[in-house]
Amino acid sequence: MRLWPHLSRKIGRQKESDAKAWLERQSLKIIEENFHCKGGEIDLIALQSETTPAGKKHERLVFIEVKFRQTAEFGHPAEFVNLGKQQRIHKCAQRFLMKYPDYQNHPMRFDVIAMTADEPPQWIQNAF
């Protein structure tokens, strides 16, 4: 039995849980965790309440990729959300919207939460 992939998944799930708690403190409402579809997964899906310049309130649907690296020595964690990963997340988001059509008219955004062991989370909004 190979221990490293199991440990890596466990750490990844813990960091996603940490990111979820952090985002909730930023007033996001997490509506889905680890949404799986053929060929991909979205770590977190949330709703963010916003007010337009005209004073109208609405909710934005936010698809969030969580990336953790022990250090940024070999690159910032967000750098590991490459074009292929972005395309898989987009396809998964389309599947989410087909499964939950009530969200289809929400404004949407794709964010990254980049984390290292020695720094607070970095929230990159409209990352791709």
C-alpha positions as protocol buffer text, in pm:
chain_id: "A"
residue {
  index: 1
  type: MET
  ca { x: 0 y: 0 z: 0 }
}
residue {
  index: 2
  type: ARG
  ca { x: 133 y: 341 z: -96 }
}
residue {
  index: 3
  type: LEU
  ca { x: 99 y: 581 z: 193 }
}
residue {
  index: 4
  type: TRP
  ca { x: 178 y: 912 z: 21 }
}
residue {
  index: 5
  type: PRO
  ca { x: -135 y: 942 z: -202 }
}
residue {
  index: 6
  type: HIS
  ca { x: -358 y: 862 z: 97 }
}
residue {
  index: 7
  type: LEU
  ca { x: -181 y: 1120 z: 315 }
}
residue {
  index: 8
  type: SER
  ca { x: -187 y: 1377 z: 35 }
}
residue {
  index: 9
  type: ARG
  ca { x: -566 y: 1337 z: -6 }
}
residue {
  index: 10
  type: LYS
  ca { x: -613 y: 1365 z: 369 }
}
residue {
  index: 11
  type: ILE
  ca { x: -411 y: 1689 z: 382 }
}
residue {
  index: 12
  type: GLY
  ca { x: -599 y: 1820 z: 79 }
}
residue {
  index: 13
  type: ARG
  ca { x: -938 y: 1756 z: 238 }
}
residue {
  index: 14
  type: GLN
  ca { x: -822 y: 1925 z: 560 }
}
residue {
  index: 15
  type: LYS
  ca { x: -705 y: 2233 z: 368 }
}
residue {
  index: 16
  type: GLU
  ca { x: -1037 y: 2245 z: 180 }
}
residue {
  index: 17
  type: SER
  ca { x: -1213 y: 2236 z: 517 }
}
residue {
  index: 18
  type: ASP
  ca { x: -987 y: 2517 z: 641 }
}
residue {
  index: 19
  type: ALA
  ca { x: -1063 y: 2720 z: 326 }
}
residue {
  index: 20
  type: LYS
  ca { x: -1437 y: 2660 z: 372 }
}
residue {
  index: 21
  type: ALA
  ca { x: -1425 y: 2792 z: 729 }
}
residue {
  index: 22
  type: TRP
  ca { x: -1216 y: 3091 z: 619 }
}
residue {
  index: 23
  type: LEU
  ca { x: -1458 y: 3176 z: 335 }
}
residue {
  index: 24
  type: GLU
  ca { x: -1756 y: 3147 z: 567 }
}
residue {
  index: 25
  type: ARG
  ca { x: -1590 y: 3407 z: 790 }
}
residue {
  index: 26
  type: GLN
  ca { x: -1574 y: 3626 z: 476 }
}
residue {
  index: 27
  type: SER
  ca { x: -1957 y: 3594 z: 453 }
}
residue {
  index: 28
  type: LEU
  ca { x: -1974 y: 3337 z: 173 }
}
residue {
  index: 29
  type: LYS
  ca { x: -2238 y: 3066 z: 202 }
}
residue {
  index: 30
  type: ILE
  ca { x: -2095 y: 2730 z: 95 }
}
residue {
  index: 31
  type: ILE
  ca { x: -2363 y: 2534 z: -91 }
}
residue {
  index: 32
  type: GLU
  ca { x: -2156 y: 2240 z: -222 }
}
residue {
  index: 33
  type: GLU
  ca { x: -1828 y: 2070 z: -138 }
}
residue {
  index: 34
  type: ASN
  ca { x: -1632 y: 1841 z: -368 }
}
residue {
  index: 35
  type: PHE
  ca { x: -1879 y: 1849 z: -656 }
}
residue {
  index: 36
  type: HIS
  ca { x: -1774 y: 1561 z: -883 }
}
residue {
  index: 37
  type: CYS
  ca { x: -1852 y: 1524 z: -1249 }
}
residue {
  index: 38
  type: LYS
  ca { x: -1707 y: 1319 z: -1531 }
}
residue {
  index: 39
  type: GLY
  ca { x: -1348 y: 1432 z: -1568 }
}
residue {
  index: 40
  type: GLY
  ca { x: -1332 y: 1677 z: -1280 }
}
residue {
  index: 41
  type: GLU
  ca { x: -1422 y: 1818 z: -944 }
}
residue {
  index: 42
  type: ILE
  ca { x: -1494 y: 2158 z: -794 }
}
residue {
  index: 43
  type: ASP
  ca { x: -1365 y: 2192 z: -439 }
}
residue {
  index: 44
  type: LEU
  ca { x: -1619 y: 2446 z: -314 }
}
residue {
  index: 45
  type: ILE
  ca { x: -1923 y: 2619 z: -458 }
}
residue {
  index: 46
  type: ALA
  ca { x: -2058 y: 2922 z: -273 }
}
residue {
  index: 47
  type: LEU
  ca { x: -2301 y: 3208 z: -287 }
}
residue {
  index: 48
  type: GLN
  ca { x: -2178 y: 3559 z: -217 }
}
residue {
  index: 49
  type: SER
  ca { x: -2428 y: 3836 z: -141 }
}
residue {
  index: 50
  type: GLU
  ca { x: -2353 y: 4155 z: -329 }
}
residue {
  index: 51
  type: THR
  ca { x: -2507 y: 4497 z: -373 }
}
residue {
  index: 52
  type: THR
  ca { x: -2496 y: 4663 z: -713 }
}
residue {
  index: 53
  type: PRO
  ca { x: -2405 y: 5033 z: -748 }
}
residue {
  index: 54
  type: ALA
  ca { x: -2779 y: 5094 z: -792 }
}
residue {
  index: 55
  type: GLY
  ca { x: -2841 y: 4942 z: -448 }
}
residue {
  index: 56
  type: LYS
  ca { x: -2996 y: 4617 z: -571 }
}
residue {
  index: 57
  type: LYS
  ca { x: -2896 y: 4301 z: -382 }
}
residue {
  index: 58
  type: HIS
  ca { x: -2820 y: 3974 z: -555 }
}
residue {
  index: 59
  type: GLU
  ca { x: -2618 y: 3658 z: -502 }
}
residue {
  index: 60
  type: ARG
  ca { x: -2314 y: 3560 z: -707 }
}
residue {
  index: 61
  type: LEU
  ca { x: -2233 y: 3194 z: -765 }
}
residue {
  index: 62
  type: VAL
  ca { x: -1864 y: 3132 z: -692 }
}
residue {
  index: 63
  type: PHE
  ca { x: -1674 y: 2820 z: -802 }
}
residue {
  index: 64
  type: ILE
  ca { x: -1363 y: 2780 z: -589 }
}
residue {
  index: 65
  type: GLU
  ca { x: -1046 y: 2576 z: -640 }
}
residue {
  index: 66
  type: VAL
  ca { x: -835 y: 2526 z: -326 }
}
residue {
  index: 67
  type: LYS
  ca { x: -462 y: 2479 z: -381 }
}
residue {
  index: 68
  type: PHE
  ca { x: -223 y: 2399 z: -100 }
}
residue {
  index: 69
  type: ARG
  ca { x: 154 y: 2365 z: -111 }
}
residue {
  index: 70
  type: GLN
  ca { x: 376 y: 2321 z: 191 }
}
residue {
  index: 71
  type: THR
  ca { x: 592 y: 2609 z: 66 }
}
residue {
  index: 72
  type: ALA
  ca { x: 604 y: 2834 z: -240 }
}
residue {
  index: 73
  type: GLU
  ca { x: 962 y: 2725 z: -305 }
}
residue {
  index: 74
  type: PHE
  ca { x: 867 y: 2553 z: -633 }
}
residue {
  index: 75
  type: GLY
  ca { x: 594 y: 2798 z: -730 }
}
residue {
  index: 76
  type: HIS
  ca { x: 297 y: 2977 z: -582 }
}
residue {
  index: 77
  type: PRO
  ca { x: 6 y: 2736 z: -521 }
}
residue {
  index: 78
  type: ALA
  ca { x: -217 y: 2927 z: -767 }
}
residue {
  index: 79
  type: GLU
  ca { x: 34 y: 2854 z: -1044 }
}
residue {
  index: 80
  type: PHE
  ca { x: -71 y: 2489 z: -1024 }
}
residue {
  index: 81
  type: VAL
  ca { x: -422 y: 2576 z: -1147 }
}
residue {
  index: 82
  type: ASN
  ca { x: -313 y: 2540 z: -1508 }
}
residue {
  index: 83
  type: LEU
  ca { x: -520 y: 2572 z: -1826 }
}
residue {
  index: 84
  type: GLY
  ca { x: -620 y: 2204 z: -1823 }
}
residue {
  index: 85
  type: LYS
  ca { x: -742 y: 2229 z: -1463 }
}
residue {
  index: 86
  type: GLN
  ca { x: -933 y: 2547 z: -1547 }
}
residue {
  index: 87
  type: GLN
  ca { x: -1105 y: 2376 z: -1841 }
}
residue {
  index: 88
  type: ARG
  ca { x: -1206 y: 2079 z: -1623 }
}
residue {
  index: 89
  type: ILE
  ca { x: -1350 y: 2317 z: -1361 }
}
residue {
  index: 90
  type: HIS
  ca { x: -1546 y: 2505 z: -1630 }
}
residue {
  index: 91
  type: LYS
  ca { x: -1694 y: 2179 z: -1760 }
}
residue {
  index: 92
  type: CYS
  ca { x: -1782 y: 2073 z: -1408 }
}
residue {
  index: 93
  type: ALA
  ca { x: -1948 y: 2411 z: -1347 }
}
residue {
  index: 94
  type: GLN
  ca { x: -2162 y: 2354 z: -1657 }
}
residue {
  index: 95
  type: ARG
  ca { x: -2267 y: 2015 z: -1518 }
}
residue {
  index: 96
  type: PHE
  ca { x: -2349 y: 2177 z: -1183 }
}
residue {
  index: 97
  type: LEU
  ca { x: -2573 y: 2429 z: -1360 }
}
residue {
  index: 98
  type: MET
  ca { x: -2748 y: 2152 z: -1555 }
}
residue {
  index: 99
  type: LYS
  ca { x: -2810 y: 1963 z: -1232 }
}
residue {
  index: 100
  type: TYR
  ca { x: -2923 y: 2276 z: -1043 }
}
residue {
  index: 101
  type: PRO
  ca { x: -3090 y: 2503 z: -1303 }
}
residue {
  index: 102
  type: ASP
  ca { x: -3210 y: 2747 z: -1037 }
}
residue {
  index: 103
  type: TYR
  ca { x: -2855 y: 2887 z: -1031 }
}
residue {
  index: 104
  type: GLN
  ca { x: -2826 y: 2942 z: -1408 }
}
residue {
  index: 105
  type: ASN
  ca { x: -2923 y: 3310 z: -1392 }
}
residue {
  index: 106
  type: HIS
  ca { x: -2682 y: 3399 z: -1113 }
}
residue {
  index: 107
  type: PRO
  ca { x: -2373 y: 3601 z: -1203 }
}
residue {
  index: 108
  type: MET
  ca { x: -2073 y: 3368 z: -1170 }
}
residue {
  index: 109
  type: ARG
  ca { x: -1706 y: 3380 z: -1087 }
}
residue {
  index: 110
  type: PHE
  ca { x: -1413 y: 3137 z: -1065 }
}
residue {
  index: 111
  type: ASP
  ca { x: -1182 y: 3189 z: -767 }
}
residue {
  index: 112
  type: VAL
  ca { x: -871 y: 3025 z: -625 }
}
residue {
  index: 113
  type: ILE
  ca { x: -780 y: 2997 z: -258 }
}
residue {
  index: 114
  type: ALA
  ca { x: -401 y: 2957 z: -248 }
}
residue {
  index: 115
  type: MET
  ca { x: -254 y: 2827 z: 76 }
}
residue {
  index: 116
  type: THR
  ca { x: 90 y: 2750 z: 213 }
}
residue {
  index: 117
  type: ALA
  ca { x: 179 y: 2616 z: 556 }
}
residue {
  index: 118
  type: ASP
  ca { x: 330 y: 2943 z: 677 }
}
residue {
  index: 119
  type: GLU
  ca { x: 99 y: 3210 z: 531 }
}
residue {
  index: 120
  type: PRO
  ca { x: -271 y: 3297 z: 557 }
}
residue {
  index: 121
  type: PRO
  ca { x: -496 y: 3199 z: 264 }
}
residue {
  index: 122
  type: GLN
  ca { x: -478 y: 3418 z: -44 }
}
residue {
  index: 123
  type: TRP
  ca { x: -817 y: 3466 z: -209 }
}
residue {
  index: 124
  type: ILE
  ca { x: -779 y: 3528 z: -582 }
}
residue {
  index: 125
  type: GLN
  ca { x: -1117 y: 3641 z: -715 }
}
residue {
  index: 126
  type: ASN
  ca { x: -1188 y: 3610 z: -1089 }
}
residue {
  index: 127
  type: ALA
  ca { x: -877 y: 3395 z: -1114 }
}
residue {
  index: 128
  type: PHE
  ca { x: -978 y: 3256 z: -1454 }
}
